[in-house]
């Protein structure tokens, strides 16, 4: 198993957000993490990366305990992080953003530019000269340049135009096809369910529903109950 969370209780300082979360992500596995706003979805990703306080439970990576490991050490083990805020370097060029944290592996400049042709066109532009959609492409591409085994994506499609969402969804699908595992927090339900094999729904910091994504996409009653949205 690639990643395992066992009865995890975590949050910020003394405040507990996640309570009793258990989740297993296999090699090449993909999960959509769904739920209403403020239920703990982003906190789950941040806990996997080591940005929260662990009160109870255990996190394992490829069978080894990483519960107390610092975020940068988790990244070196193969965890990739695409934050909701994107956090690209505005004073570096696109190519400098990509190479600053690059590690050896199949994802290199050539394959990244093949995945995101817009970034090839903008490779000399500074980070602050890109559109919102291009910045999101760069944030995902920069994380891929670390050649992660598991990519954590926090609302990567938020606030983007439909044509950009379509481009990013195609890129994420290709990433999956290339063998990168994924934990995807996303409010665009149709895209999230189409891109993943499995789904977990979080409510009040706990996983309240698990399903195969393809089956969950057809379960409109449960979707509306837990997420409050319908797929049209």
N, C-alpha and C positions, 0 to 999 in steps of 0.2 A: 504494500500500500504506500502511496506517495505521501499523503498527509492524513493524519488522524487527530481529531479532537475528541477527548473523552471527558464528559461531564464538566465542561468548562464553565466557570463562573468568573466573569471579568468585567472591568469597567474603568472608570477614571477616578483615581484616588480611592476614597471609601465608597463612592457611588457605584453600585452594581448595575450593569446594563444587560449583559448576557447571563443567563442562569440555567445551568444544566444542559449546555449545548454539546451534542455528540454528532460527529460527521466524519465520514471516511471518503477520501478522494483517491481513486486508483490512478495508475499511470495512464495518461492521455484522457482522464476523465473530465467531464464538464458539468458544472452545476449552475443553474440560475438561482439566485438568492432573491426571493420576492417578499413583499410585505408592504404595509402602509408606511408613510413617513414617520420616522422617529421610533421605530420598533427595535432597532439594533442591527440593521443590515450592514451599515458601514463599520460599526463597531466590531462585527464579526471579522471583516477583512483586516481591520487594524489590529485585532487580537492575533490573527494568524501572523501578521508581520512583526508583532512585538511592541506595538505602540500603546498598549493598555496595561493596566495592572491586573495580573492573574491572581484571583482570590482562591481558586480551587480548580482541580482538574489537571489535565495533561495534554500537551501538544507534542505529537511525534512527526518526524520527517524521515521517511524511508526507514522507519523502525527505530530511529534514535530520538531521545528526548530533547526537545528544543524549547521547553517551557520557559527557561530563564535566559535564553540566548538573545543577545542584542539584535536589533533590526538589521544592521549592516552585515552581521554574520549570517543571518537567515537569508539575506539576499545572495551572499556568496555561495550558499548551499543550493540555490536555484529557485528562490522565490522572487517573482517579479511583481512590482507594485505600480499601478496607474491610478493616482489619486484623483479625486473629483476636481481638485483645483488645478490639475495638469502640472503645475510647478516646473515648467520649462525655464531654461536660463535665457532671459530676454536679451542679454548683451552678448550672447554667443550666436554664431551662425547655425543654421539648421544642421550642417554637417558636423560642426563642433559639438552641438547638443548630442548628436548620435554617437560620436566617438569618445566622448569624455568618460563614459563608464562602460565602454565595450569590453566584452570578454569573448574568448575564442568559442566558435561554434558555427552552426549552419546559418544563423542570422548575422549577416555582415552587411556592409553598405550596399553591395550589389543586390542581394536578396531583399533588403529593405526598400531600396528604390524600385525594385520590381513589384513589391507589394503596394507601395505608395508612390506612384509616378509624380504626384504633385510635389512631393518632397524633393525629388530629383530636380524638378524645375525651380524649386525655391532654395536649393542647397546653400547658396551664398547669402540668403536673406537672414537678418537677425531674427531672433525668436519673437521680438515685439513687433515685427513687421508682417506677421502672419495673421490670417483670419482665424476666427474661433475654431472652425473645422480643421484648418491646417495645424493649429496648435494641438488639437486633440490627436490628430494623426501622428504628430511629432512625439507627443507624450507616450503613445502606445509603441511607436517605433523605437524610442529611446529605451524603453523597458525591454523590448525584444532583443536589442543589441547586447543585453546582459545574458542572452540565451537561457532564459528561465525554463525550468521544468513545469512550473505552475505560475500562471499569470492571474493576478487579482485586479479586477477592473471595477471601479466604483463610479457608476453612472456615466459611462463613456459617451453616451449619445445625448446627454442632457443639453437642451437648448440649441440643437443643431438643425440645419435645414434638411428637409427630406432627402435631397440628392446626396448630401454628405452622409446622412445616416445609412443610405443604401451603399455607398462606397465603403464605409467603415464596417458594416455588417459583412460585406463580401470579403474584406481583409481579415476579419475575425474568423470567418469560416475557413479561409485558407490556412490561417494559423493553426486552427484545430486540426485540419487535414494533415498538417506538417508534424503533428504530434505534441503540441503544447497543450497541457491541461489548463482548465479555466474555472475560476469562481467569478461569476458575473452578477453584480448588483445593477439592476436596470429597471426603469419604469416603463419602457417600451416593451410591453408584454409579448407581442407577436414576435418581435426580433429576438428577445431573450429566450423564449421557448424554442424558437427555430434553431438557435445557435447551440443549444445545450442538449445533453442526453437526459439529465435529471434535474429536478427542481426541489428546493426546500423553501418553505414559507415560514417566516419568523413573525411572531406576535408577542409583544411584551418581553422580548429578550429570550424567547424559547422557540425551538422549532416545533411547529404545531401541525405541519403537513409535509409529507414526502411523496413524490410521484415521478414517474417517467414524464419528461417534458412533453412528448408528443401526445400522451394521454391526458395530461393536465390541460393542454390547450383546448381540448374538447369538453372539459369539465367546467362549464360556464358557471354553474351554481357555486362550486367551491372557490373558483376564482373571484367571483363577486363577493362571496362571504369574507374571504381573507384579505383580498387586495383592494376590493372596492371598485374594480374596473372590469369592463367587458371587452372581450375580443370581438371585433366586428368583421 
